[in-house]
Amino acid sequence: MPREILIANAAGFCFGVKRAIQKAETMEKAYIFGSLIHNPQEVARLASLDKKIVHSLEEVEDNKVVITAHGLDIKTMDRMNEKGLEIIDTTCPLVTKIYNEGLKLQEQGLKIVIIGDPKHVEVKGIASRMKDPLIVYNEEDIIHVPEGSRIGVVCQSTLLMEKFDMFVGLLKKRCAEVKAVNTICKPTKDRQSAAAELSKQVDIMIVIGGRNSSNTHKLADTCQMNLPNATHHVETAQELEPKWFEGKKKVGITAGASTPDYLIEECIAAIRTYDSLIPA
């Protein structure tokens, strides 16, 4: 009897990623400043269509440059304007919302604290628009937030929901005033909630998405809370291992917001081949 394969209610491309790809695809040739989205396979597909990734303005051989869905730091954008480049901005509107929420809090005289990965391009973009913000990502980072301070809190759009709540709790114990705006985007919340629910119903979870994708890693973390020994993060079907599915009758699948449908479909097809090879 074939295994049952269940797909999370929210999985794969979010509207911001679709929007960025559609914008790039309308251009005959594109120079994209950084990875348009965090999925190596989709980035490679775009490269085959003459959508070239660059990491410095010197590499741009056109008068147009594309900013990725994750946004970009304001200083680099200023340099683009100084060079007279036309900016094709595919920054997700939900990332732009984080900029606006942070600036509103700052206007109230609050010190901005950003919860997120300081190495991530989105967090760098948020921080570049604030005045001397503090970035916290690990619990030990809290020590850098002055005790008794008045702070405004925003976070990376793909943050783990539990992590936001945990940090806000710690900051409230440390600071005199904390105004926190949960800027985790709805697609991230939906994917995390759907993955959490599905992981309670199955024997194994397959999380599909780029290893450079923050939101995909968070999905894997979410699934591991319920299936610590049966959650597997893969980029492609080639990484699946038949032995994972031995004795597993219900397979759950979720995918990051930058994961195209064809990668999900390839994984489903591969798992189906194991039905005849391994007794369920």
C-alpha positions as MATLAB code, in Angstrom:
seq = 'MPREILIANAAGFCFGVKRAIQKAETMEKAYIFGSLIHNPQEVARLASLDKKIVHSLEEVEDNKVVITAHGLDIKTMDRMNEKGLEIIDTTCPLVTKIYNEGLKLQEQGLKIVIIGDPKHVEVKGIASRMKDPLIVYNEEDIIHVPEGSRIGVVCQSTLLMEKFDMFVGLLKKRCAEVKAVNTICKPTKDRQSAAAELSKQVDIMIVIGGRNSSNTHKLADTCQMNLPNATHHVETAQELEPKWFEGKKKVGITAGASTPDYLIEECIAAIRTYDSLIPA';
ca = [
       0.000    0.000    0.000;
       1.497    3.404   -0.973;
       2.546    5.781    1.728;
       0.317    8.739    2.426;
       1.978   12.014    1.467;
       0.553   15.172    3.005;
       1.593   18.685    2.011;
       1.376   21.552    4.495;
      -1.513   23.951    3.871;
       0.983   26.782    3.379;
       4.201   25.813    1.589;
       6.424   27.072   -1.208;
       6.519   30.443   -2.954;
       5.093   33.432   -1.114;
       3.668   36.401   -3.010;
       6.794   38.526   -2.416;
       9.025   35.919   -4.052;
       6.611   35.450   -6.974;
       6.550   39.215   -7.458;
      10.364   39.454   -7.503;
      10.725   36.628  -10.024;
       8.021   38.015  -12.288;
       9.713   41.433  -12.311;
      13.090   39.918  -13.210;
      11.588   37.694  -15.894;
      10.057   40.679  -17.701;
      13.563   42.068  -18.261;
      15.473   40.829  -21.302;
      18.715   41.021  -19.329;
      19.095   41.732  -15.631;
      21.883   42.483  -13.194;
      20.682   41.416   -9.754;
      22.499   42.738   -6.696;
      22.811   39.541   -4.651;
      20.561   36.468   -4.819;
      17.096   37.533   -5.949;
      15.674   34.886   -3.619;
      17.353   32.345   -1.345;
      17.024   29.237   -3.474;
      20.117   28.085   -5.420;
      18.161   26.065   -7.986;
      15.800   28.913   -8.879;
      18.682   31.387   -8.967;
      20.489   29.043  -11.398;
      17.357   28.873  -13.571;
      17.194   32.664  -13.711;
      20.910   32.836  -14.540;
      20.242   30.594  -17.550;
      17.773   33.262  -18.702;
      20.463   35.985  -18.574;
      19.586   37.229  -15.090;
      23.081   37.678  -13.677;
      23.926   38.007   -9.976;
      26.479   40.681   -9.088;
      28.030   41.548   -5.741;
      29.487   44.949   -6.582;
      28.307   47.917   -8.621;
      31.403   47.610  -10.783;
      29.961   44.369  -12.189;
      26.802   46.093  -13.463;
      27.217   46.484  -17.223;
      23.890   48.199  -17.794;
      22.063   51.276  -16.506;
      19.605   49.096  -14.585;
      20.133   47.089  -11.416;
      17.680   44.831   -9.586;
      17.361   44.854   -5.799;
      16.349   41.516   -4.296;
      13.165   40.556   -2.456;
      15.076   40.796    0.847;
      15.846   44.480    0.351;
      19.228   46.207    0.541;
      21.118   48.558    2.833;
      20.384   52.207    2.160;
      24.033   53.212    1.637;
      24.414   50.844   -1.313;
      21.156   52.170   -2.765;
      22.485   55.730   -2.381;
      25.593   54.721   -4.341;
      23.380   53.270   -7.071;
      21.538   56.605   -7.321;
      24.828   58.521   -7.388;
      25.943   56.398  -10.351;
      22.687   57.222  -12.122;
      21.480   53.613  -12.198;
      17.808   52.841  -12.640;
      16.793   50.742   -9.629;
      14.333   47.916  -10.215;
      13.236   47.400   -6.622;
      11.736   43.961   -5.902;
      11.934   44.408   -2.110;
       8.976   42.579   -0.605;
       6.340   45.061    0.665;
       6.360   43.196    3.979;
      10.072   43.981    4.371;
       9.380   47.636    3.556;
       6.743   47.521    6.308;
       9.499   46.610    8.809;
      11.450   49.732    7.793;
       8.350   51.858    8.382;
       7.504   50.270   11.740;
      11.072   50.782   12.956;
      11.066   54.440   11.908;
       7.717   55.026   13.684;
       9.154   53.615   16.914;
      12.307   55.682   16.494;
      10.236   58.864   16.072;
       8.838   58.167   19.551;
      12.346   58.547   20.975;
      12.889   54.805   21.411;
      16.186   52.992   20.830;
      15.632   50.425   18.080;
      16.371   46.766   18.771;
      16.200   44.378   15.824;
      15.760   40.671   16.503;
      17.418   38.833   13.644;
      20.553   37.477   12.033;
      23.041   40.362   11.683;
      24.615   38.629    8.659;
      21.350   38.457    6.725;
      20.848   41.003    3.925;
      17.337   41.821    5.189;
      18.563   42.654    8.701;
      21.398   44.756    7.285;
      18.823   46.660    5.248;
      16.609   47.293    8.284;
      19.559   48.369   10.450;
      20.891   50.765    7.796;
      17.672   52.784    7.980;
      17.722   53.195   11.774;
      19.887   55.370   14.027;
      22.491   53.228   15.848;
      20.217   50.178   16.247;
      21.080   47.153   18.350;
      20.766   43.684   16.804;
      20.108   40.630   18.976;
      20.050   37.081   17.674;
      21.344   34.936   20.534;
      20.366   35.225   24.217;
      23.824   36.469   25.157;
      23.309   39.474   22.845;
      20.824   40.894   25.360;
      23.727   42.183   27.465;
      24.357   44.852   24.796;
      20.920   46.402   25.460;
      21.373   48.991   28.263;
      19.433   48.195   31.430;
      16.570   50.584   32.098;
      16.505   51.806   28.501;
      13.442   52.681   26.420;
      13.371   50.537   23.318;
      11.320   49.826   20.227;
      11.530   46.293   18.860;
      11.092   44.947   15.322;
      12.318   41.664   13.886;
      13.455   39.847   10.766;
      10.449   38.815    8.681;
      11.405   35.118    8.778;
      12.139   34.848   12.498;
      10.871   31.827   14.436;
       7.677   32.957   16.201;
       8.750   31.447   19.529;
      12.033   33.337   19.330;
      10.298   36.700   19.032;
       8.188   36.036   22.130;
      11.211   34.802   24.080;
      13.306   37.884   23.291;
      10.504   40.330   24.042;
      10.066   38.642   27.425;
      13.776   39.000   28.196;
      13.842   42.623   27.074;
      10.838   43.523   29.241;
      12.723   42.264   32.287;
      15.749   44.376   31.386;
      14.319   47.624   30.047;
      12.166   50.429   31.449;
       9.930   50.544   28.378;
       9.484   48.063   25.533;
       7.273   48.715   22.538;
       7.450   45.609   20.358;
       5.982   45.184   16.888;
       5.938   41.601   15.644;
       7.114   42.070   12.056;
       7.335   38.370   11.213;
       5.506   38.325    7.882;
       2.181   36.532    7.453;
       3.552   34.027    4.888;
       6.235   33.015    7.417;
       3.691   32.710   10.230;
       1.352   30.699    8.009;
       4.133   28.324    6.930;
       5.404   27.816   10.473;
       1.894   27.185   11.839;
       1.015   24.777    9.020;
       4.322   22.905    9.413;
       3.856   22.633   13.187;
       0.348   21.234   12.753;
       1.332   18.764   10.032;
       4.367   17.501   11.954;
       1.991   16.303   14.690;
       0.094   14.129   12.206;
       2.880   12.327   10.312;
       5.798    9.947   10.888;
       8.396   11.975    8.984;
       8.747   15.567    7.747;
      10.613   16.627    4.631;
      11.444   20.332    4.530;
      12.399   21.513    1.039;
      14.371   24.696    0.439;
      17.726   26.382    0.068;
      20.278   25.955    2.821;
      20.834   29.703    2.534;
      17.132   30.315    3.235;
      16.380   31.649    6.710;
      12.675   30.847    6.570;
      13.347   27.258    5.441;
      15.690   26.693    8.386;
      12.972   28.028   10.697;
      10.482   25.556    9.178;
      12.903   22.728    9.926;
      13.318   24.011   13.497;
       9.535   24.104   13.868;
       9.110   20.519   12.633;
      11.935   19.252   14.826;
      10.016   20.319   17.916;
       7.542   17.502   17.175;
       9.754   15.144   15.141;
      13.310   15.650   16.425;
      14.645   12.483   14.784;
      12.469   12.397   11.677;
      12.766   15.890   10.181;
      15.002   16.230    7.134;
      15.917   19.458    5.329;
      16.773   18.945    1.650;
      17.297   21.246   -1.306;
      16.429   18.708   -4.004;
      15.010   15.214   -4.479;
      18.559   13.922   -5.042;
      19.273   14.435   -1.340;
      16.450   12.168   -0.170;
      17.542    8.828    1.297;
      15.263    5.744    1.044;
      16.264    4.548    4.521;
      14.584    7.615    6.079;
      11.215    6.250    5.005;
      11.546    2.719    6.376;
       8.453    1.986    8.450;
       7.076    5.488    7.849;
       3.483    5.383    6.592;
       2.653    9.091    6.706;
       5.021   11.588    5.086;
       4.642   15.321    5.630;
       6.105   17.871    3.237;
       6.639   21.577    3.647;
       8.758   24.051    1.710;
      10.289   27.467    2.237;
       8.872   30.658    0.759;
      11.603   30.672   -1.919;
      11.050   27.057   -3.006;
       9.507   26.625   -6.489;
       6.749   24.087   -7.118;
       8.886   21.949   -9.426;
      11.282   21.087   -6.567;
       8.352   20.034   -4.377;
       6.902   17.902   -7.182;
      10.265   16.209   -7.814;
      10.518   15.245   -4.134;
       6.997   13.805   -4.127;
       7.777   11.768   -7.252;
      10.989   10.430   -5.670;
       9.220    9.438   -2.441;
       6.597    7.595   -4.488;
       9.337    5.386   -5.983;
      10.243    4.169   -2.489;
       6.801    2.580   -2.086;
       7.866   -0.308   -4.283;
      11.387   -0.554   -2.879;
      10.810   -0.446    0.868;
       8.017   -2.126    2.837;
       5.915    0.507    4.506;
];
